[in-house]
Amino acid sequence: MSANTITIALPKGRLVQPSLDLMRRLGLPTDDITEEARTLVYDFPAQGIRYIMCRPTDVPAYVEYGAADLGIVGKDIILEQGKDVFEMVDLRFGYCRFVVAGPAGMQGMPLEHLSDKRVATKFTAVAEEFFSSQGLQVEVVKLHGNIELAPLMGIADMIVDIVSTGQTLRENNLVELVQIMESTARLIVNRISYRVNYAHLQPLIERIAAAVADKEGTA
């Protein structure tokens, strides 16, 4: 690969289409890139662009270790993993919220009454930081999927998870108790690449920021 090639880590899943839409608005090549394809690396040498397709949770690692110069990933993953990368642009898509949720009987419960309870989550770092910041002691149970099942089966009193519409909570008879924070997709950059290739990367980063601002202005 040319030293001037910029490698961008794109997330599979719900962020892939808005990520590709952003690339198209910038005039960058996206020919034949689909999530369904088995191809994981797409090279466009004439345009100096290379994409690698990753699981969303792997994007920060590819950027941190220099396999990619830039990456697109949710703020939720950035907070949970704490990787050594620069966060450059809020891309304003992929909106979701970190919430504490529990059975309907807990609705309206004062925050201090959430102490000394068991919390199930995929986001242990976020959960521990939130409850600690509120001076609350909880037992955090790490799960990898179907978090909503935990209160129903009695292994946790409540959950910390990301939601967009809240439909999944409602379908499992859970209600939002506290909103921790909002999350959107972010552009991240490898720290070393950013310092060494600043003159090459910064113009693209500025174009991405401008494209996001333009879309916000016309929304």
Secondary structure in CASP SS format (residue, H / E / C, confidence):
PFRMAT SS
TARGET T0000
AUTHOR 0000-0000-0000
METHOD secondary structure of the structure
MODEL  1
M C 1.00
S C 1.00
A C 1.00
N C 1.00
T C 1.00
I E 1.00
T E 1.00
I E 1.00
A E 1.00
L E 1.00
P E 1.00
K C 1.00
G H 1.00
R H 1.00
L H 1.00
V H 1.00
Q H 1.00
P H 1.00
S H 1.00
L H 1.00
D H 1.00
L H 1.00
M H 1.00
R H 1.00
R H 1.00
L C 1.00
G C 1.00
L C 1.00
P C 1.00
T C 1.00
D C 1.00
D C 1.00
I C 1.00
T C 1.00
E C 1.00
E C 1.00
A C 1.00
R C 1.00
T C 1.00
L C 1.00
V E 1.00
Y E 1.00
D E 1.00
F E 1.00
P C 1.00
A C 1.00
Q C 1.00
G C 1.00
I E 1.00
R E 1.00
Y E 1.00
I E 1.00
M E 1.00
C E 1.00
R C 1.00
P H 1.00
T H 1.00
D H 1.00
V H 1.00
P H 1.00
A H 1.00
Y H 1.00
V H 1.00
E H 1.00
Y C 1.00
G C 1.00
A C 1.00
A C 1.00
D C 1.00
L E 1.00
G E 1.00
I E 1.00
V E 1.00
G E 1.00
K H 1.00
D H 1.00
I H 1.00
I H 1.00
L H 1.00
E H 1.00
Q H 1.00
G C 1.00
K C 1.00
D C 1.00
V E 1.00
F E 1.00
E E 1.00
M E 1.00
V E 1.00
D E 1.00
L C 1.00
R C 1.00
F C 1.00
G C 1.00
Y C 1.00
C E 1.00
R E 1.00
F E 1.00
V E 1.00
V E 1.00
A E 1.00
G E 1.00
P E 1.00
A H 1.00
G H 1.00
M H 1.00
Q C 1.00
G C 1.00
M C 1.00
P C 1.00
L H 1.00
E H 1.00
H H 1.00
L H 1.00
S C 1.00
D C 1.00
K E 1.00
R E 1.00
V E 1.00
A E 1.00
T E 1.00
K C 1.00
F C 1.00
T H 1.00
A H 1.00
V H 1.00
A H 1.00
E H 1.00
E H 1.00
F H 1.00
F H 1.00
S H 1.00
S H 1.00
Q C 1.00
G C 1.00
L C 1.00
Q C 1.00
V E 1.00
E E 1.00
V E 1.00
V E 1.00
K E 1.00
L C 1.00
H C 1.00
G C 1.00
N C 1.00
I C 1.00
E C 1.00
L H 1.00
A H 1.00
P H 1.00
L H 1.00
M H 1.00
G C 1.00
I C 1.00
A C 1.00
D C 1.00
M E 1.00
I E 1.00
V E 1.00
D E 1.00
I E 1.00
V E 1.00
S C 1.00
T C 1.00
G C 1.00
Q H 1.00
T H 1.00
L H 1.00
R H 1.00
E H 1.00
N C 1.00
N C 1.00
L E 1.00
V E 1.00
E E 1.00
L E 1.00
V E 1.00
Q E 1.00
I E 1.00
M E 1.00
E E 1.00
S E 1.00
T C 1.00
A E 1.00
R E 1.00
L E 1.00
I E 1.00
V E 1.00
N E 1.00
R H 1.00
I H 1.00
S H 1.00
Y H 1.00
R H 1.00
V H 1.00
N C 1.00
Y H 1.00
A H 1.00
H H 1.00
L H 1.00
Q H 1.00
P H 1.00
L H 1.00
I H 1.00
E H 1.00
R H 1.00
I H 1.00
A H 1.00
A H 1.00
A H 1.00
V H 1.00
A H 1.00
D H 1.00
K H 1.00
E H 1.00
G H 1.00
T H 1.00
A C 1.00
END
